[in-house]
């Protein structure tokens, strides 16, 4: 006699599957462990800034902005994926989309503010950079979290805040970095981690697998 153990498979991304540190019985509980991992990925931002500056120097023209954004975006996307790879899915898609979106966003943002480095100019540049980054990442999250549009809406605000915090901390922003520094990065990653956790928690849980009764075979 054999038993049929087949179960209905969940559609990719539709189930609010527990992340590390989150109990199966309470998927809406705030996942502190995953939030801490995501927040710790803030280190990718200063690394991204250093890598971009080493490659292209100051972000003071269109070529530097585009290339610097691509490099910084690739590093940031990698850091984010490593922190939440179970939720973010294919690393090639996440990293490539983040890199391309940041390259386009920084190109547009830096041009709009004339490559200026006042607090207001950096906030505007950050908001413009965050627009395509948020949109691209939200598109990839659309089947993985509920209301992914919230992510797209939050990123311009958070990237503007990241530059504002960095400037207020007295960092030498006049050196025209591609991305804000550690103080801004930890602020952005901590807040975006809360957004990501709440969106994931709001994702409808998949129905319990329906097991068919054992079937006898001869």
Helices and strands as residue ranges (DSSP letters): H 32-40, H 43-56, H 62-83, H 85-88, H 91-112, H 119-141, H 149-168, G 173-175, H 182-201
